[in-house]
């Protein structure tokens, strides 16, 4: 009988608490020791929706069930109400934990949903633990994790949990088998046993060594707060395996390289006429490039390449095979690391004879373009930076110039306006003074999309978080410079080359190094924060410009204070845009598209003229490197018209690689 009575009381209380507003009332009353008047309770529980709910009715129901008490001063929760509410809160926490999505940053630094079953397989396959013991360890790991508030974990943290439990259970031998080599043993075996032709002995060592270098950087060389910025996807670092070992890129004026070559090789005549001299010049030139290649991660940019190097190849028609040999050397250099990145960027400067088909300048440029066009794999080709300042509308009507330009379009190519802007390299970093050799220390990028999610439509919070990230990035650059200087200082070859080619002291080389700050996820950040795309309204455009203007302002202030060389550059198309980072997995398992390097989104309905006007607004802010790389479609506008409009606009730099045929 008592059981039936209790069951009835339980059903009655559950029915009473079956509406959210009543639990909200109990929660509000639980947090106070003094009665709350009706008017105040109504405002705090219902907010602006005062007329949407009959609060008096719900209060009477709760009072009838003895869950609250009332007096002239207001309402209080009863002892029974507090006890029942505590149990409800416990149930809520259980449900939260049950539905909580834990994320883990893997050994490959991609973010994925945490799967406890993978630990069991890890223990069985790599620790050679019996299945029943693996299940026991997994159960203990799961139980301990449930008692924490950890939402995001790293692979090293997960290993710490597992190793501690293994030691507590006397399984030291298993723990020893799971000690990291830089790459998990199972992956090392897969590489070793692989039939993939690209996994050469050299690549095998490189892959294993890269993992060790990355982990050494993140776990030992950088402070935890800065390493976590990368691990959580708040920033992107390029070439992580070499980050602490060498600068990102080098810029050298080809004239300096040629002077260095002629000084070091007295056998080379001032005027090159014989075939053996051409061959010797080619071999010595690329031998020097390979010497330099070990001291940068991304690309070597050679300024005024056609005038200072190609001009030596005043070849008769029957010796044009030297251009094929030159192109072959370029392909080999660019494909040396087998990573589908551009490692050689070449400036082609224009002059008065650039588009005169009878001029030597035109013929030499045309010959090397012919040789480069024979290679169809675009990843093997160098990047060509072509000065379009001298191209006139009349040139576009000349059939030989059209043919010349068509060969250009088949290359990795950026057109830039030499008289109104500066040279760019493959990572879209600007070189202000093409006569002065520089190292480009690095490019570090801020995830603007993640900031927009964290700020939750609050402008002030967005800019506060952005400034915090910039402070951390300045700190990261200091670590980068310190680590690179320490590593390269003892290398005799680096010191010899830099002292002779750069003609600067070590202190000057680093104090004048270019440091590029960039971003990614701008379009997604604007869509999330403003509710509409960057190119759709003045407000969304204005907010995007405000974000970049703040970054530029802080950079300028830092440069003035420390006499430094920080710049603000556009994101370039690279692997960090394809990595999942923050938004790779959603709760409903939808696949999120990768970030884009374009300032104006691919599917923007704006006309080309309006895109150019909008782009120029960003061009004035991104003084450290920006290129117009929007998508065009042949059904909408012809290539000649696109090219003509962009030339007329005198836009700083553009590429037509995204022109769809």
C-alpha positions in Angstrom: 0.0 0.0 0.0 2.8 2.4 1.0 4.5 1.5 -2.3 1.4 2.5 -4.3 1.1 5.8 -2.3 4.8 6.6 -3.0 4.3 5.8 -6.7 1.3 8.2 -6.8 3.3 10.9 -5.1 6.2 10.4 -7.5 3.9 10.6 -10.6 2.3 13.8 -9.2 5.7 15.5 -8.6 7.0 14.4 -12.0 3.9 15.8 -13.6 4.4 19.1 -11.7 8.0 19.3 -12.9 7.2 18.4 -16.5 7.3 22.0 -17.7 10.6 23.8 -18.1 9.4 27.1 -16.6 8.7 25.4 -13.3 12.3 24.0 -13.1 13.6 27.5 -14.0 11.6 28.9 -11.1 13.1 26.4 -8.7 16.6 27.1 -10.0 16.1 30.8 -9.5 14.8 30.4 -6.0 17.6 27.9 -5.0 20.2 30.6 -5.5 18.8 33.1 -2.9 18.3 33.1 0.9 15.7 35.9 0.9 12.2 35.8 -0.6 11.9 37.1 -4.2 8.9 39.3 -5.0 6.6 38.3 -7.8 7.6 41.1 -10.1 11.3 40.4 -9.8 10.8 36.7 -10.2 8.7 37.2 -13.3 11.4 39.4 -14.9 14.3 37.1 -14.1 12.5 33.9 -15.2 10.7 35.2 -18.3 12.9 38.0 -19.4 11.3 40.1 -22.1 8.6 37.5 -22.7 6.5 38.6 -19.7 3.1 38.1 -21.4 3.9 34.8 -22.9 3.5 32.7 -19.7 1.0 32.8 -16.8 3.6 32.8 -14.0 1.0 32.9 -11.2 -0.5 29.6 -12.4 2.9 27.9 -12.3 3.7 29.3 -8.8 0.4 28.0 -7.4 1.1 24.6 -8.8 4.6 24.5 -7.3 3.1 25.7 -3.9 0.4 23.1 -4.0 3.1 20.4 -4.4 5.0 21.9 -1.4 8.0 22.6 -3.6 8.0 26.4 -2.8 6.7 28.7 0.0 5.3 32.2 -0.2 4.9 35.2 2.1 4.2 38.9 1.8 7.8 39.5 0.9 7.8 36.9 -2.0 8.7 33.3 -2.7 11.3 30.8 -1.4 12.2 27.2 -2.3 11.1 24.6 0.3 13.4 22.0 1.7 11.5 19.3 -0.3 11.9 21.5 -3.4 15.6 21.9 -2.9 16.1 18.2 -2.4 14.1 17.3 -5.6 15.9 20.0 -7.6 19.3 18.7 -6.6 18.4 15.3 -8.0 17.1 16.9 -11.2 20.4 18.8 -11.6 22.2 15.5 -11.2 20.1 13.9 -14.0 20.8 16.9 -16.2 24.5 16.5 -15.7 24.3 12.8 -16.6 22.5 13.7 -19.8 25.1 16.4 -20.6 27.9 14.0 -20.1 26.1 11.3 -22.2 25.7 13.7 -25.1 29.0 15.6 -24.6 31.2 15.5 -27.7 34.8 15.1 -26.7 37.4 16.0 -29.4 40.9 14.8 -29.7 43.8 16.3 -31.6 45.6 13.3 -33.1 49.3 12.7 -33.7 48.7 14.2 -37.2 47.3 17.4 -35.6 43.8 16.9 -37.2 40.8 17.2 -34.9 38.4 14.3 -34.7 35.6 13.1 -32.4 37.0 11.0 -29.5 36.2 7.3 -29.8 36.9 5.2 -26.7 36.9 2.0 -28.9 40.1 3.2 -30.6 41.9 3.0 -27.3 41.0 -0.7 -27.0 42.4 -1.3 -30.5 45.5 0.7 -29.7 46.2 -1.4 -26.6 45.6 -4.7 -28.5 47.5 -3.8 -31.7 50.4 -1.8 -30.4 50.6 -2.8 -26.8 50.0 -6.5 -27.7 47.6 -6.7 -24.7 45.0 -9.4 -24.4 41.5 -8.3 -25.4 39.9 -8.8 -22.0 42.7 -6.8 -20.3 42.4 -4.0 -22.9 38.6 -3.8 -22.1 39.4 -3.4 -18.4 41.9 -0.6 -19.0 39.4 1.1 -21.4 36.7 0.9 -18.8 38.9 2.6 -16.3 40.0 5.3 -18.7 36.3 6.0 -19.6 35.4 6.2 -15.9 38.1 8.7 -15.1 37.3 10.9 -18.1 33.7 11.1 -17.1 34.7 12.8 -13.9 36.6 15.5 -15.7 35.3 18.6 -17.6 37.8 18.1 -20.5 36.2 18.9 -23.9 39.3 18.8 -26.0 42.3 16.4 -25.6 45.6 15.9 -27.2 47.1 12.6 -28.1 49.9 13.1 -25.6 47.4 13.8 -22.8 45.4 10.6 -23.8 48.7 8.6 -23.6 49.4 10.0 -20.1 46.0 8.7 -18.9 46.6 5.3 -20.4 50.2 5.0 -19.2 49.2 5.9 -15.6 46.5 3.3 -15.5 48.8 0.6 -17.1 51.5 1.3 -14.4 48.9 1.2 -11.6 47.9 -2.3 -12.9 51.5 -3.5 -13.1 51.6 -3.5 -16.9 55.0 -1.7 -17.3 56.0 -4.0 -20.2 52.9 -2.9 -22.2 53.6 0.8 -21.3 57.1 0.4 -22.6 55.9 -1.0 -25.9 53.7 2.1 -26.3 56.5 4.6 -25.8 56.5 7.1 -28.7 59.2 6.9 -31.3 57.9 10.2 -32.9 55.6 8.0 -35.0 53.6 5.2 -33.5 55.3 1.8 -34.1 52.3 0.6 -36.2 52.7 3.5 -38.6 56.4 3.0 -38.8 55.8 -0.7 -39.8 53.2 0.4 -42.4 55.7 2.8 -43.9 58.4 0.2 -43.8 56.2 -2.5 -45.4 54.6 -0.1 -47.9 54.5 -0.8 -51.6 53.9 2.8 -52.4 56.7 3.9 -54.8 57.1 7.3 -53.2 58.2 5.8 -49.9 61.9 5.7 -50.8 64.5 5.1 -48.1 65.0 8.8 -48.0 61.3 9.5 -47.6 61.0 6.9 -44.9 63.7 8.6 -42.8 62.1 12.0 -43.6 58.7 11.0 -42.5 59.8 9.6 -39.2 62.1 12.5 -38.5 59.4 15.0 -39.3 57.1 13.6 -36.6 59.8 13.8 -34.0 60.7 17.4 -35.0 57.0 18.4 -34.8 56.5 16.9 -31.3 59.8 18.3 -30.1 58.7 21.8 -31.1 55.2 21.5 -29.6 56.1 19.6 -26.4 59.5 21.0 -25.6 60.6 24.1 -27.4 57.4 26.2 -27.2 55.6 27.2 -24.0 52.4 25.2 -23.5 50.1 28.2 -24.0 51.6 29.0 -27.4 51.7 25.3 -28.5 48.0 24.9 -27.5 47.1 27.8 -29.9 48.2 25.5 -32.7 46.8 22.3 -31.3 43.4 23.8 -30.8 43.3 25.3 -34.3 43.3 29.0 -33.2 46.4 29.7 -35.3 48.1 28.0 -38.2 51.9 27.4 -38.4 53.5 26.5 -41.7 56.0 23.6 -42.2 55.8 22.5 -38.6 58.6 20.0 -38.9 61.1 22.7 -39.9 59.6 25.6 -37.9 62.3 25.8 -35.3 65.2 25.0 -37.8 65.0 27.5 -40.6 63.2 30.5 -42.0 60.2 30.2 -44.3 61.6 31.7 -47.5 64.5 33.7 -49.0 64.4 36.6 -51.4 67.5 37.2 -53.5 68.0 39.6 -56.4 69.4 37.5 -59.2 72.0 40.1 -59.9 73.6 39.4 -56.5 73.6 35.7 -57.2 75.3 36.1 -60.6 78.0 38.4 -59.1 78.6 35.7 -56.4 78.8 33.0 -59.1 81.3 34.9 -61.3 83.5 35.7 -58.3 83.6 32.1 -57.1 84.1 30.6 -60.6 86.9 32.4 -62.5 86.6 29.9 -65.3 83.3 31.5 -66.4 84.0 34.2 -69.0 82.3 37.6 -68.8 80.7 37.0 -72.2 79.3 33.5 -72.6 79.4 32.2 -76.2 80.4 28.5 -76.1 78.1 25.6 -75.4 80.3 24.3 -72.6 80.1 27.8 -70.9 76.3 27.7 -71.0 76.3 24.2 -69.5 78.8 25.2 -66.8 76.8 28.3 -65.9 73.6 26.3 -65.7 75.2 23.6 -63.4 76.9 26.1 -61.1 73.7 28.2 -60.9 71.6 25.3 -59.8 74.3 23.9 -57.6 74.1 27.2 -55.7 70.3 27.0 -55.5 70.5 23.5 -54.0 73.0 24.8 -51.4 70.5 27.4 -50.4 67.5 25.1 -50.5 68.5 23.4 -47.2 68.0 26.8 -45.5 64.4 27.6 -46.3 61.1 25.7 -46.0 58.8 27.2 -48.6 60.4 29.0 -51.6 63.3 30.9 -53.0 62.2 34.0 -54.9 64.7 35.3 -57.5 64.1 39.0 -58.4 64.7 40.2 -62.0 65.4 36.7 -63.1 64.9 37.2 -66.8 67.1 40.3 -67.1 69.9 39.1 -64.9 70.0 35.3 -65.7 68.2 34.6 -68.9 69.9 37.5 -70.7 73.1 35.4 -70.7 71.4 32.9 -73.0 71.7 34.8 -76.3 71.6 31.6 -78.2 71.4 30.8 -81.9 68.4 28.8 -83.1 70.2 25.4 -83.2 71.2 25.6 -79.5 67.7 26.2 -78.1 68.0 22.8 -76.3 69.7 24.7 -73.5 66.3 26.2 -72.6 65.0 22.7 -72.3 67.9 21.8 -70.0 67.2 25.0 -67.9 63.5 24.0 -67.6 64.5 20.5 -66.6 66.7 21.8 -63.8 63.8 24.0 -62.6 61.4 21.0 -62.5 63.9 19.0 -60.6 64.5 21.7 -58.1 60.9 22.4 -57.5 60.0 18.7 -57.2 63.0 17.9 -54.9 60.9 17.5 -51.7 58.0 15.7 -53.5 55.4 17.8 -51.6 53.5 19.4 -54.4 54.6 22.9 -53.2 56.3 25.7 -55.1 59.9 26.0 -54.0 61.1 28.4 -56.7 59.6 31.7 -57.7 61.0 33.7 -60.6 60.4 37.4 -61.4 60.0 38.3 -65.1 60.5 42.1 -65.4 59.1 43.9 -68.4 60.9 46.5 -70.4 60.4 48.5 -73.6 61.0 45.4 -75.8 59.0 43.0 -73.7 56.2 42.6 -76.3 58.2 43.3 -79.5 58.5 39.9 -81.2 61.7 40.9 -83.0 63.5 41.9 -79.8 66.0 39.6 -78.0 64.2 40.1 -74.7 60.9 38.8 -76.2 62.7 35.8 -77.9 64.5 34.7 -74.7 61.4 34.9 -72.6 59.4 33.1 -75.2 62.0 30.3 -75.5 62.0 29.5 -71.8 58.2 29.6 -71.7 58.1 27.1 -74.6 60.3 24.8 -72.6 58.3 25.2 -69.4 55.0 24.5 -71.3 56.2 21.1 -72.2 55.9 20.0 -68.6 52.2 19.4 -68.0 52.4 18.7 -64.2 51.8 22.2 -62.8 53.2 21.2 -59.4 56.6 20.7 -60.9 56.7 24.2 -62.4 58.2 27.3 -60.7 56.0 30.2 -59.9 56.4 33.0 -62.4 55.8 36.6 -61.2 55.2 38.6 -64.4 55.3 42.3 -64.5 52.2 43.5 -66.4 52.8 47.2 -66.1 54.2 47.5 -69.7 51.3 45.6 -71.3 49.1 47.9 -73.3 45.6 47.3 -74.8 47.2 47.4 -78.3 49.5 44.5 -77.3 46.5 42.2 -76.7 45.5 42.5 -80.4 49.0 41.3 -81.6 48.8 37.6 -82.5 52.4 36.9 -81.4 51.8 38.6 -78.0 48.5 36.6 -77.7 50.5 33.4 -78.3 53.1 34.6 -75.8 50.4 35.3 -73.1 48.7 31.9 -73.8 52.0 30.2 -72.8 52.1 32.3 -69.7 48.6 31.2 -68.7 49.8 27.6 -68.7 52.2 28.3 -65.9 52.0 28.8 -62.2 51.5 32.6 -62.6 50.9 35.8 -60.8 50.7 39.1 -62.7 51.8 42.1 -60.7 52.1 45.8 -61.4 55.8 46.7 -60.7 55.3 50.5 -60.8 52.5 50.6 -58.2 53.1 47.6 -56.1 55.9 45.2 -54.9 56.9 41.6 -55.7 55.2 38.6 -54.1 56.4 35.2 -53.4 54.5 31.9 -53.4 53.0 32.5 -50.0 51.8 35.9 -51.0 54.4 37.8 -48.9 55.5 41.2 -50.4 59.1 42.2 -51.0 59.2 46.0 -50.6 62.7 46.7 -52.0 63.6 44.2 -54.8 67.2 45.3 -54.7 67.7 44.3 -51.1 68.1 40.6 -50.2 65.9 39.4 -47.3 65.0 36.3 -45.3 61.3 35.9 -44.8 61.2 34.5 -41.2 57.7 33.1 -41.2 54.0 33.5 -41.8 51.6 32.8 -38.9 47.8 32.8 -39.4 44.9 33.6 -37.1 41.7 31.5 -37.3 39.1 34.3 -37.6 36.2 31.8 -37.8 37.0 30.4 -34.4 37.1 33.9 -32.9 33.7 34.6 -34.3 32.3 31.4 -32.8 33.8 32.2 -29.4 32.7 35.9 -29.4 29.1 34.9 -30.1 28.1 38.0 -32.1 29.7 40.4 -29.5 31.8 42.9 -31.4 33.8 44.0 -28.4 34.6 40.5 -27.4 35.6 39.7 -31.0 38.2 42.5 -31.1 39.4 41.7 -27.6 40.1 38.0 -28.6 41.7 39.2 -31.8 44.1 41.4 -29.9 45.0 38.5 -27.5 45.9 36.3 -30.5 48.1 39.1 -32.0 50.0 39.4 -28.7 50.7 35.6 -28.8 51.8 35.8 -32.4 54.3 38.5 -31.7 55.6 36.2 -28.9 55.7 33.2 -31.3 57.8 35.2 -33.8 60.3 36.0 -31.0 60.6 32.2 -30.3 61.0 31.5 -34.0 63.8 34.0 -34.5 65.6 32.8 -31.4 65.3 29.1 -32.3 66.4 29.6 -36.0 69.3 31.8 -35.0 70.5 29.3 -32.5 70.3 26.4 -35.0 71.9 28.1 -38.0 74.6 30.0 -36.1 76.8 27.0 -35.9 76.4 26.0 -39.6 79.4 27.2 -41.5 77.8 26.9 -45.0 74.9 29.1 -44.0 77.2 31.7 -42.5 79.4 31.7 -45.6 76.6 32.0 -48.1 74.7 34.7 -46.2 77.7 36.9 -45.5 78.7 36.9 -49.2 75.3 37.0 -50.8 73.3 39.1 -48.4 76.3 41.3 -47.6 75.0 42.0 -44.1 75.9 41.0 -40.6 73.9 38.2 -38.9 72.3 40.8 -36.7 71.1 42.8 -39.7 69.8 39.7 -41.5 67.5 38.8 -38.6 66.5 42.3 -37.5 65.4 43.1 -41.0 63.7 39.8 -41.6 60.1 40.0 -43.0 57.5 38.6 -40.5 54.1 38.0 -42.1 50.9 37.9 -40.0 47.9 36.5 -41.8 44.5 34.9 -41.2 42.1 32.3 -42.5 38.4 31.8 -42.3 37.5 35.5 -42.9 34.4 34.7 -45.0 33.1 32.1 -42.5 33.8 34.5 -39.6 31.8 37.3 -41.3 28.9 34.9 -42.2 28.8 33.6 -38.6 29.2 37.0 -36.9 27.1 39.2 -39.2 24.7 36.5 -40.5 25.4 37.4 -44.1 28.4 37.1 -46.5 31.2 39.6 -46.7 30.2 40.8 -50.2 26.5 41.0 -49.6 26.0 44.2 -47.5 27.9 47.3 -46.5 27.7 46.3 -42.8 29.3 42.9 -43.4 32.0 44.4 -45.7 32.6 47.1 -43.1 33.1 44.6 -40.3 35.6 42.6 -42.4 37.6 45.8 -43.1 37.4 46.7 -39.5 38.9 43.4 -38.5 41.8 43.7 -40.9 42.3 47.4 -40.1 42.7 46.6 -36.4 45.4 43.9 -37.2 47.2 46.4 -39.5 47.0 49.1 -36.8 48.5 46.9 -34.1 51.2 45.8 -36.5 52.1 49.4 -37.4 52.3 50.3 -33.7 54.6 47.3 -33.0 56.8 48.3 -35.9 57.1 51.9 -34.8 57.9 50.8 -31.3 60.5 48.1 -32.1 61.6 49.2 -35.5 60.5 45.8 -36.8 59.3 44.4 -40.1 55.9 42.8 -39.5 53.4 42.9 -42.4 49.8 41.8 -42.9 49.3 39.4 -45.8 46.5 37.5 -47.5 46.1 33.8 -46.8 47.6 31.6 -49.6 46.3 28.3 -50.9 48.0 25.6 -48.8 47.3 22.6 -46.7 46.3 24.5 -43.6 43.1 25.5 -45.5 42.3 21.9 -46.1 42.9 20.7 -42.6 39.9 20.3 -40.4 41.0 22.5 -37.5 38.0 23.8 -35.6 35.3 23.1 -38.0 36.2 19.7 -39.5 33.5 17.8 -37.6 30.1 18.9 -36.5 27.7 17.3 -34.1 25.6 15.9 -36.8 28.6 14.5 -38.6 28.3 16.9 -41.6 31.5 17.4 -43.5 32.5 21.1 -43.5 34.2 22.5 -46.6 37.7 23.8 -46.3 38.5 27.5 -45.9 39.2 29.5 -49.0 42.2 31.7 -49.7 40.1 34.2 -51.7 39.0 37.5 -50.1 35.8 37.5 -52.1 34.0 34.2 -52.0 33.9 31.9 -55.0 30.1 32.0 -55.5 29.8 35.8 -55.1 27.1 37.2 -57.6 29.0 40.5 -57.9 30.1 41.6 -61.4 33.8 41.7 -62.2 33.8 45.5 -62.0 32.2 45.4 -58.5 34.6 42.7 -57.4 37.5 44.8 -58.4 36.1 47.9 -56.5 35.5 45.7 -53.4 38.9 44.1 -53.6 40.7 47.5 -53.8 39.3 48.3 -50.4 41.1 45.3 -48.9 44.2 46.0 -51.0 44.8 49.3 -49.2 44.9 47.4 -45.8 46.7 44.2 -46.8 50.0 46.0 -47.4 52.1 42.8 -46.9 50.8 40.8 -49.9 47.5 40.4 -51.6 46.4 38.9 -55.0 43.1 39.0 -56.8 42.4 35.3 -57.4 38.7 35.1 -57.9 36.9 32.6 -60.0 35.6 33.4 -63.5 33.6 31.4 -66.0 34.0 31.5 -69.7 30.2 31.6 -70.1 30.1 34.9 -68.3 33.1 36.8 -69.7 36.0 35.9 -72.1 39.5 35.6 -70.9 40.6 38.5 -73.0 38.0 40.8 -71.4 38.9 39.6 -67.9 42.6 40.3 -68.6 41.9 43.6 -70.2 39.7 44.8 -67.2 42.3 43.7 -64.7 45.1 45.5 -66.6 43.1 48.7 -66.8 42.4 48.5 -63.0 46.1 48.6 -62.2 45.3 46.1 -59.4 48.4 45.3 -57.4 48.5 41.6 -58.4 46.2 39.0 -59.9 46.1 35.4 -61.1 43.9 33.8 -63.7 44.6 30.2 -62.4 40.9 30.1 -61.3 39.6 30.9 -64.8 37.1 28.0 -65.6 37.0 26.9 -69.2 
